[in-house]
Amino acid sequence: MRCLVTGASGFVGSNLVHKLVSDGHQVLAVVRQSSNLWRIRGIESQIKFAYATLDTIHRIGEDICSFKPEVVFHLAWKGGNSRKFLNDDSQAFENIPGSLELVRLAHTAFCSRYIFLGSSVEYGKYQQPVHETDVPEPTNLYGLAKLATLRLSQGLCAQYGMGFVGVRLFWAYGPMDDPLRMIPSVTKKLLARERPSLTPGEQLWDFLYIDDAVAALVALATNDSAEGIFNLGSGRPVSIRDVVSKIRGYIDPSLELGFGEMPYASDQVMHLEADITRLQAATGWKPKIGISEGIRRTVEWYTKQGVDHGA
């Protein structure tokens, strides 16, 4: 396939690009001019590049039309990796218009399938496994913008005759993750023999190893019967306390952990669990790497790279 990937230098995007290239697909990677491409180092010669941000996506219209993507994976998003951007107005004024312009450009280039990476944040504070038919109730601008983009993109694709898939990703983790996120942050602190300050760690979250996440994205892209919205997670939530304890166990079980030294945030989500029945039925996909093996691989990668490695 000819695949366009926005956000190709990010955590999920870069892993997806590696998978697509290894499977023999052609890739047009959309990245910012200033992007650090360390995550896709070594395969740059096998990729075509186009340079734009979401608010300048119109500038690469000719590149997109020339490439003629059969599938678009839209993963780019400003302000998705830090809590400080959750209610930034760029969520509405940059992410939504740029994303909708990409749908239009994909249609102009005769793309047949459009995949948008949404978020579990669209659901809000559910306390049970969430199904795609549950009513989304986002509690911040990030979730609202993701939900609005998903719905509008789905409507535009219907008008244009493009197949649409909206993926609500829960918590992907693994090597090359953003260093500010919980698992890499704790891993790096423990490798540096530092004591991480943590909440009590009672949250139950749905963690999915990155290889399983990108395998699901490819399965959705290559299965024409898969249409609409899909949850993407492991379907098996584990506590933050258990995850952090596993990280310590693979580094040094004698290291101290500062559980309870930090309070829960006022909007803390305590239960985040995906019902993945619909995704499994549509594609036959299922997670292959459990949390223990995934954490082991992640810790091993950070150990080899060094605690200062990151984007």
VENVEN-V513610 format. One record per pair of residues at least 24 apart in sequence whose ideal C-beta (glycine too) atoms are under 7 Angstrom apart, sorted by the first residue. I is the first residue (numbers start at 0). J is the second residue. D is the distance in whole Angstrom. If there is no record, write none. Layout:
# VENVEN-V513610
{{I J D} {I J D}}
This chain:
# VENVEN-V513610
{{0 24 5} {0 69 5} {0 70 5} {1 25 5} {1 66 6} {1 67 6} {1 68 5} {1 69 5} {2 26 5} {2 68 6} {2 70 5} {2 72 6} {3 27 5} {3 29 7} {3 63 7} {3 66 7} {3 68 4} {3 71 5} {3 72 7} {4 28 5} {4 29 7} {4 72 5} {4 74 7} {5 29 4} {5 73 5} {5 74 6} {5 75 4} {5 101 7} {6 74 4} {6 75 4} {6 76 7} {7 39 7} {8 34 4} {8 35 7} {8 36 5} {8 38 6} {8 39 7} {9 74 7} {10 175 6} {10 176 5} {10 177 6} {11 74 6} {11 116 7} {11 171 6} {11 212 6} {12 74 4} {13 38 4} {13 39 5} {13 175 6} {14 175 7} {14 209 5} {14 213 5} {15 72 6} {15 213 5} {15 216 6} {16 46 7} {17 42 7} {18 213 5} {18 217 6} {20 45 5} {20 46 7} {27 66 5} {27 68 6} {29 59 7} {29 75 7} {35 310 5} {37 310 6} {38 175 5} {53 77 6} {53 93 6} {53 94 6} {53 97 3} {53 98 6} {54 93 5} {54 97 5} {56 97 5} {56 100 5} {56 101 5} {56 104 7} {57 100 6} {60 104 5} {63 104 5} {63 108 5} {64 107 6} {64 108 5} {67 108 6} {67 109 6} {68 105 7} {68 108 6} {68 110 5} {69 110 7} {69 111 6} {69 112 7} {70 110 7} {70 112 5} {70 114 7} {70 220 5} {71 105 5} {71 110 5} {71 113 5} {71 114 7} {72 114 5} {72 216 7} {73 98 6} {73 101 6} {73 114 7} {73 115 5} {73 116 6} {74 116 5} {78 141 7} {79 141 7} {80 177 5} {80 179 6} {81 179 6} {84 141 7} {85 139 4} {85 140 7} {85 141 5} {86 139 5} {86 140 5} {87 140 7} {90 140 4} {90 141 5} {90 144 4} {91 140 6} {91 144 6} {94 144 5} {94 148 7} {95 144 6} {95 147 6} {95 148 5} {98 148 5} {98 152 7} {99 151 6} {99 152 7} {99 155 7} {102 152 5} {102 155 5} {102 156 7} {105 161 7} {106 159 4} {106 161 6} {110 161 6} {111 161 6} {111 162 6} {112 161 7} {112 162 4} {112 220 6} {113 152 7} {113 156 5} {113 161 5} {113 162 7} {113 163 5} {114 164 5} {114 166 7} {114 216 7} {114 219 6} {114 220 6} {115 148 7} {115 149 6} {115 152 5} {115 165 5} {115 166 7} {116 166 5} {116 168 6} {117 145 5} {117 149 5} {117 165 5} {117 166 6} {117 167 5} {118 142 7} {118 145 5} {118 167 6} {118 168 6} {119 167 6} {119 168 7} {119 169 4} {119 271 6} {119 273 7} {120 145 7} {121 145 5} {121 146 4} {121 167 6} {124 268 6} {126 270 5} {128 272 4} {128 273 7} {128 274 4} {129 230 7} {129 272 7} {129 273 6} {129 274 6} {130 274 4} {131 228 5} {131 229 7} {131 230 6} {131 277 6} {138 266 6} {162 223 7} {162 226 6} {163 226 7} {164 219 5} {164 225 6} {164 226 7} {164 229 7} {165 227 7} {165 228 4} {166 216 7} {166 219 7} {166 229 6} {166 231 5} {167 228 7} {167 230 5} {167 231 6} {168 212 7} {168 231 5} {169 205 4} {169 207 6} {169 231 7} {169 232 3} {169 271 6} {169 273 5} {170 204 5} {170 205 6} {170 206 5} {170 207 7} {170 271 7} {171 207 5} {171 209 5} {171 212 4} {172 206 6} {172 208 7} {172 209 7} {172 293 7} {172 297 6} {173 208 5} {173 209 3} {173 210 7} {173 293 6} {173 296 7} {173 297 5} {174 296 7} {174 297 6} {174 300 4} {177 310 7} {178 309 4} {178 310 7} {182 242 7} {182 246 7} {182 297 6} {183 301 7} {185 243 6} {185 246 6} {186 246 5} {186 297 7} {186 298 6} {186 301 5} {187 301 6} {187 306 5} {189 246 6} {189 247 6} {189 250 5} {189 254 5} {190 250 6} {190 301 6} {190 302 6} {190 306 5} {191 306 5} {194 255 5} {194 257 5} {195 256 6} {195 257 6} {196 257 4} {196 260 4} {196 261 5} {197 243 6} {197 256 6} {197 257 5} {197 258 5} {197 260 6} {197 261 6} {198 261 5} {198 262 7} {198 263 5} {199 258 6} {199 259 5} {200 238 6} {200 239 4} {200 240 3} {200 243 6} {200 258 5} {201 238 6} {201 240 7} {201 269 7} {202 238 7} {202 239 5} {202 268 7} {202 269 5} {203 236 4} {203 237 7} {203 238 6} {203 269 7} {203 270 5} {203 271 7} {203 272 7} {204 236 6} {204 239 7} {204 271 5} {205 232 4} {205 233 6} {205 236 5} {205 271 5} {205 272 5} {205 273 5} {206 233 6} {206 237 6} {206 242 7} {206 290 6} {207 231 7} {207 232 5} {207 233 5} {207 286 6} {208 288 4} {208 293 4} {210 288 6} {211 286 4} {211 287 6} {211 288 6} {214 284 6} {215 278 7} {215 284 5} {218 282 4} {218 284 5} {219 282 6} {222 281 6} {222 282 5} {224 281 6} {225 281 4} {225 282 6} {229 277 6} {229 278 5} {230 273 4} {230 274 6} {230 275 5} {230 277 7} {230 278 6} {231 273 7} {231 278 6} {232 273 3} {232 275 6} {233 286 5} {234 273 6} {234 274 7} {234 275 4} {236 271 7} {236 272 4} {237 290 5} {242 290 7} {242 294 7} {245 290 7} {245 291 6} {245 294 5} {246 294 6} {246 298 6} {249 294 6} {249 295 6} {249 298 4} {250 298 6}}
